[in-house]
């Protein structure tokens, strides 16, 4: 066999291997889409194959939080994969079994899985999902090309007067209220009378993840794009300063919104979030800014 024939055979084998991995992911995506739950994860392969954006939802959240954002990313030639974290899309009792280690191990495993098919991997996390994304970027620096952090808590605002007022408005508003409708749409843990009781333990896991992520920030080298809102009723805007100072060795961009809540973005600010995501897909985002 000539060297040219041997090289051609190796290339064919490599292409076949990549095709098999892509088929595996695609089959997984089809299974997810066929699942009964509206909170099922979703993989969508883009034939342009520029890379993949892995979306990671937040505490009690759902892949549905990213539906519109994923569509914008797909239009840029990137595949999308919205994860469903363990101990989500379940009863309150099952949710209480969730741990920071469980969530992180799952994210790391899924990143390892897609890395066999994609050279460019961007992580986009909302709330707790952003903390998991930052930790994953630290643990797999050779695989992650960028991180987009959206309203991720490095400091909470849950006990502030503004937060209490916002929650009261949420509770007593009608379901047709767009802010309430969006919040309920992405809530994947079933609402039962004992929900608050079962949230206590996983909430302590979230606090642990916040502490560990804050300590680890100086080790992050992937470019970071941070999106925070002055009107977030759960996450303090001080989180943005903590993040910016912590990842001082990485490229950094920030977008500060005025009117968005933790899960709801008015039309013009949704566009700003979309543009932040699209900007993070560009290779030049990997240099210090």
Order of alpha helices (4+ residues) and beta strands (2+ residues): alpha-beta-beta-alpha-beta-alpha-alpha-beta-alpha-beta-alpha-alpha-alpha-beta-alpha-beta-alpha
